[in-house]
Structure formats: structure tokens, C-alpha cells
């Protein structure tokens, strides 16, 4: 599923390969996108945990989860210039039309 997500987001952000170590500890490289990539990893793991109970995983629902969190953070940051700057630093590369 990580490979599908990686393929879906490749036009906006380059997700690294997921290993057992990074799946547990997150990505520690010092790229500018590290915060966003680790946040996407947390959303990914939460989505898998929740979907496991239902017995069905969906890349579409995962992307929608990411979109909803992005929208929520955008709404919460809109009232404060400093928060807007942090939002733009984090989500700036995902301002394309697809998929998030």
C-alpha cells in the first residue's frame, strides 16, 4: 500500500522506500520534507490500524484521510500569520491539483 501511495503522490512529493525500521521509527533524514513525510507515515499507519478491523484497505480512503487533515490544518492556520507560514512550509509542495 505504501508503494501505491508513493506512486500516487510522486508528482507532488517523493516518498522514500519504507523499511521495517522506518515503519517503526519514521524517517530521520534531514530533507526539507521530513516533517510532512513523517506525518504522512503516521496517517498511513493509523489508516492501516483502523482499516484492519474492517478487513479492507483502500488507497482512495487513505488519500482522502490525508486531504482531510491537510484541509483541517489549513483552516486552523488561516487565522494566524505564523501558523500559515508553518502550514505552507509543511504542505507547500502539495498545492497541485492532484491528488492531495
C-alpha positions as CSV (number, residue, x, y, z in Angstrom):
1,X,0.0,0.0,0.0
2,X,2.9,2.3,0.7
3,X,4.1,1.7,-2.9
4,X,0.7,2.7,-4.2
5,X,0.7,5.9,-2.1
6,X,4.3,6.6,-3.2
7,X,3.1,6.3,-6.8
8,X,0.0,8.4,-6.3
9,X,2.0,11.3,-4.7
10,X,5.1,11.1,-6.9
11,X,4.2,14.3,-8.8
12,X,4.0,16.3,-5.6
13,X,6.3,14.7,-3.1
14,X,8.9,12.0,-3.2
15,X,8.2,9.4,-0.5
16,X,11.2,7.3,0.5
17,X,11.1,3.5,0.5
18,X,9.5,2.1,3.6
19,X,11.6,-0.4,5.6
20,X,10.8,-2.1,8.8
21,X,13.0,0.4,10.7
22,X,11.4,3.5,9.1
23,X,7.9,2.0,9.5
24,X,8.5,1.9,13.3
25,X,10.8,4.9,13.9
26,X,10.0,7.2,11.0
27,X,12.3,8.9,8.6
28,X,15.3,10.7,10.1
29,X,17.0,12.1,7.0
30,X,17.4,15.9,7.0
31,X,15.3,16.7,3.9
32,X,13.0,19.7,3.9
33,X,10.0,17.4,3.5
34,X,10.9,15.2,6.6
35,X,8.0,16.6,8.7
36,X,5.4,16.1,6.0
37,X,6.8,12.6,5.1
38,X,6.7,11.5,8.8
39,X,3.2,13.0,9.2
40,X,2.0,11.1,6.1
41,X,3.6,7.9,7.6
42,X,1.6,8.4,10.8
43,X,-1.6,8.9,8.8
44,X,-0.7,5.8,6.8
45,X,-0.2,3.7,10.0
46,X,-3.4,5.0,11.6
47,X,-5.3,4.2,8.4
48,X,-4.0,0.6,8.4
49,X,-4.8,0.2,12.0
50,X,-8.4,1.4,11.6
51,X,-9.0,-0.5,8.4
52,X,-7.6,-3.7,9.8
53,X,-10.7,-4.1,12.0
54,X,-13.0,-3.7,8.9
55,X,-10.9,-6.0,6.8
56,X,-10.5,-3.7,3.9
57,X,-7.8,-1.2,2.9
58,X,-8.3,1.5,0.3
59,X,-5.7,3.8,-1.2
60,X,-8.6,6.2,-2.1
61,X,-9.7,6.4,1.6
62,X,-6.0,6.9,2.6
63,X,-5.6,9.8,0.2
64,X,-8.9,11.2,1.4
65,X,-7.6,11.0,5.0
66,X,-4.5,12.9,4.1
67,X,-6.6,15.5,2.2
68,X,-8.9,16.0,5.2
69,X,-6.0,16.5,7.6
70,X,-4.5,19.0,5.1
71,X,-7.8,20.9,4.9
72,X,-8.1,20.9,8.7
73,X,-4.6,22.2,9.2
74,X,-5.2,24.9,6.5
75,X,-8.4,26.0,8.3
76,X,-6.7,26.1,11.7
77,X,-3.7,28.0,10.4
78,X,-5.7,30.6,8.4
79,X,-6.2,32.9,11.4
80,X,-2.6,33.3,12.3
81,X,0.3,34.5,10.0
82,X,2.9,32.4,11.9
83,X,0.8,29.3,11.6
84,X,0.1,30.0,8.0
85,X,3.8,30.2,7.3
86,X,4.3,26.8,9.1
87,X,1.5,25.3,7.1
88,X,3.0,26.5,3.8
89,X,6.4,25.2,4.8
90,X,5.0,21.8,5.5
91,X,2.3,21.4,2.8
92,X,3.8,23.7,0.2
93,X,4.8,21.0,-2.3
94,X,1.3,19.5,-2.3
95,X,-0.5,22.5,-3.7
96,X,-1.0,20.8,-7.1
97,X,-4.4,19.8,-8.2
98,X,-3.9,16.0,-7.8
99,X,-4.0,14.0,-5.6
100,X,-3.7,16.0,-2.4
